[in-house]
Amino acid sequence: MDLLTIQHAYQQAKEQFSVADLIFPDVKILLILESPHREEIKHHTPLAGSSGRSVSKVLFDGQQNTPLGLLLKENRDEEPYCRLGILNVCSFPLQAAAIPDRKWREDHAEFVQAAEKVRVGNEKDVYRNETWNAFQETMLQDFKQRLKVLLNQPLVIVPCGRFAQKQFRLADVHSSKWRVVNDVPHPSYNSWAKERYRGQITEVVEAVAEV
């Protein structure tokens, strides 16, 4: 697939399967995640499934069991929830299983495959497959545009997991008003509660407590 074809399919996927970022005017802490999955599509909210539940438990000392995305959406005018934001690198699912339209998946099989390959290919910045490169380039342009809107916002930015960390690095968008917490894992599989990540997670929890 050439770049123009990829861009067209990307726009279609955005229009049909996107989950909007959850960012309020007073946002102070921004979690950057990979992409929505089934629960996010169902609720039209990022971090609406088990990963979001894991984040809520950690950030609020076990006092919250509601997935973070739903918690923020339901309490958008209250502190500290209005200070927290969630931004996905890709606003539609990168995993075929989470795209709800089977016919669309079949009709765009090469595009869907490229999305899945880029999702897991975090050891390389550039791929041998030009379709995968075209997908990543298109995704990055969209991601950059959403980051640049926040350039003047004082933020603690938390890229979660290898994919988000890689794409945030490749986006190469910087602000003197941002502080980045590095090496935070994706919250799936309850990884935020693991001892090996205690230092990074403590930094995130302390940042939330300060807002």
Residue pairs with C-beta under 8 A, 6 or more apart in sequence:
1 9
1 110
1 111
1 114
1 131
1 134
2 134
3 134
3 137
3 138
6 111
6 114
6 131
6 134
6 135
6 138
7 138
9 108
9 111
10 111
10 135
10 138
10 139
10 142
12 104
12 108
13 92
13 99
13 108
13 111
14 91
14 92
14 142
16 92
16 101
16 104
17 41
17 92
17 93
17 99
17 100
17 101
18 91
18 92
19 36
19 40
19 41
19 44
19 45
19 46
19 88
19 91
19 92
20 44
20 46
20 91
21 46
21 85
21 86
21 87
21 88
21 91
21 146
22 45
22 46
22 47
22 69
22 72
22 73
22 85
22 86
22 87
23 30
23 85
23 86
23 87
23 150
24 72
24 76
24 82
24 83
24 85
26 82
26 83
27 82
27 83
27 84
27 85
27 150
27 153
27 155
28 83
28 84
28 154
28 155
28 156
28 211
29 83
29 84
29 85
29 155
29 156
29 158
29 204
29 207
29 208
29 211
30 85
30 86
30 87
30 150
30 155
30 156
30 157
30 158
31 47
31 55
31 68
31 84
31 85
31 86
31 87
31 158
31 160
32 87
32 88
32 89
32 157
32 158
32 159
32 160
32 164
32 168
33 46
33 47
33 51
33 86
33 87
33 88
33 89
33 160
33 161
33 164
33 186
34 88
34 89
34 90
34 94
34 119
34 160
34 161
34 163
34 164
34 186
35 88
35 89
35 90
35 91
35 92
35 93
35 94
35 95
35 119
36 46
36 88
36 91
36 92
36 93
36 98
37 49
37 93
37 95
37 98
38 49
38 97
38 98
39 48
39 49
39 50
39 52
39 67
40 46
40 47
40 48
40 49
40 69
40 93
40 98
41 93
41 98
41 100
42 48
43 69
43 70
45 69
45 70
45 73
46 52
46 69
46 86
46 87
46 88
47 55
47 67
47 68
47 69
47 86
47 187
48 67
48 69
48 70
49 67
50 67
50 188
51 67
51 186
51 187
51 188
52 67
52 68
52 69
52 70
52 71
52 187
53 65
53 66
53 67
53 68
54 187
54 188
54 190
54 191
54 192
54 193
55 67
55 68
55 187
55 192
56 64
56 65
56 66
56 67
56 68
56 71
57 64
57 65
57 193
58 187
58 192
58 193
58 201
58 205
59 68
59 84
59 204
59 205
59 208
64 71
66 74
68 84
68 86
69 86
71 81
72 81
72 82
72 84
72 85
72 86
75 81
75 82
76 82
79 211
80 208
80 211
83 208
83 211
84 208
84 211
87 146
87 147
89 139
89 143
89 163
89 164
89 167
89 168
90 115
90 139
90 142
90 143
91 142
92 99
93 99
94 115
94 116
94 118
94 119
95 115
95 116
95 119
96 105
96 112
96 113
96 115
96 116
99 105
99 112
105 112
110 131
111 135
114 129
114 131
114 132
114 134
114 135
115 135
117 127
117 129
117 132
118 127
118 132
118 135
118 136
118 139
119 163
121 127
121 132
122 162
122 163
122 166
125 166
125 170
126 133
127 133
127 136
136 170
139 167
140 167
140 170
140 171
143 167
143 171
144 171
144 173
147 171
147 173
148 173
150 175
151 173
151 175
151 177
152 175
152 177
153 175
153 177
154 177
154 178
155 175
155 177
155 178
155 179
156 178
156 179
156 180
156 181
156 204
156 207
157 168
157 178
157 179
157 180
157 181
158 180
158 181
158 184
158 204
159 165
159 167
159 168
159 180
159 182
159 184
160 184
160 185
160 186
160 187
161 184
161 185
161 186
161 188
162 186
163 186
164 186
165 182
165 183
168 180
181 200
181 203
181 204
181 207
182 200
183 197
183 200
184 197
184 200
184 201
184 204
185 191
185 192
185 194
185 197
185 200
191 197
192 201
